[in-house]
């Protein structure tokens, strides 16, 4: 699809523009993953698991979100 056609669809507020894009090589900036190992005290793991269960998310998700929130706070203050 030519850019002009895409822009016309966008301007017309057509809902399904994503299906017209090739997302196979899309990368999010600063989102490259790197595996790290971190040791936590047992009490901390238990607390993380309890909170993750309460929220219906994984332990890994809650750790990522909480760390991201703290880092964002540090950057902006």
C-alpha positions in Angstrom: 0.0 0.0 0.0 1.3 3.4 -0.9 1.8 6.0 1.9 -0.8 8.2 0.3 -3.4 5.5 0.4 -2.5 4.7 4.0 -2.8 8.4 4.9 -6.3 8.5 3.3 -7.4 5.5 5.3 -6.0 7.1 8.5 -7.7 10.4 7.8 -11.0 8.5 7.1 -10.6 6.9 10.6 -10.7 3.4 9.2 -10.3 1.0 12.1 -8.2 -1.8 10.7 -5.0 0.0 9.6 -2.7 -2.4 11.5 -3.6 -5.3 9.1 -2.0 -3.1 6.4 1.4 -3.0 8.2 4.3 -5.4 8.1 5.1 -5.7 11.8 7.6 -8.6 11.5 10.6 -6.4 12.0 9.2 -3.9 14.4 11.3 -3.2 17.5 10.4 -1.1 20.5 13.1 1.4 21.5 14.9 0.5 24.7 12.9 -2.7 25.0 15.6 -5.2 24.2 15.6 -8.0 26.8 18.5 -9.3 28.8 18.3 -12.1 31.3 19.7 -11.5 34.8 19.7 -13.6 37.9 18.8 -11.9 41.2 18.7 -13.6 44.6 16.0 -12.5 47.0 15.4 -13.4 50.6 12.6 -16.0 51.1 10.3 -13.4 52.8 10.6 -11.1 49.8 9.7 -13.9 47.4 6.7 -14.9 49.5 5.5 -11.2 49.6 6.0 -10.8 45.9 4.1 -14.0 45.2 1.2 -13.0 47.5 0.9 -9.6 45.8 1.3 -11.1 42.3 -1.5 -13.6 43.1 -3.7 -10.9 44.5 -3.3 -8.8 41.2 -3.5 -11.9 39.0 -0.1 -11.4 37.4 3.2 -13.3 37.5 6.1 -12.7 39.9 8.2 -11.5 37.0 5.6 -9.1 35.9 5.2 -7.4 39.3 9.0 -7.2 39.7 9.3 -5.5 36.3 6.5 -3.1 36.9 7.7 -2.1 40.4 11.3 -1.6 39.2 10.1 0.4 36.2 8.0 2.6 38.4 10.9 3.2 40.7 13.3 3.9 37.9 10.9 6.3 36.2 10.5 8.1 39.6 14.3 8.4 39.9 14.7 9.8 36.4 12.0 12.5 36.9 13.1 13.7 40.3 
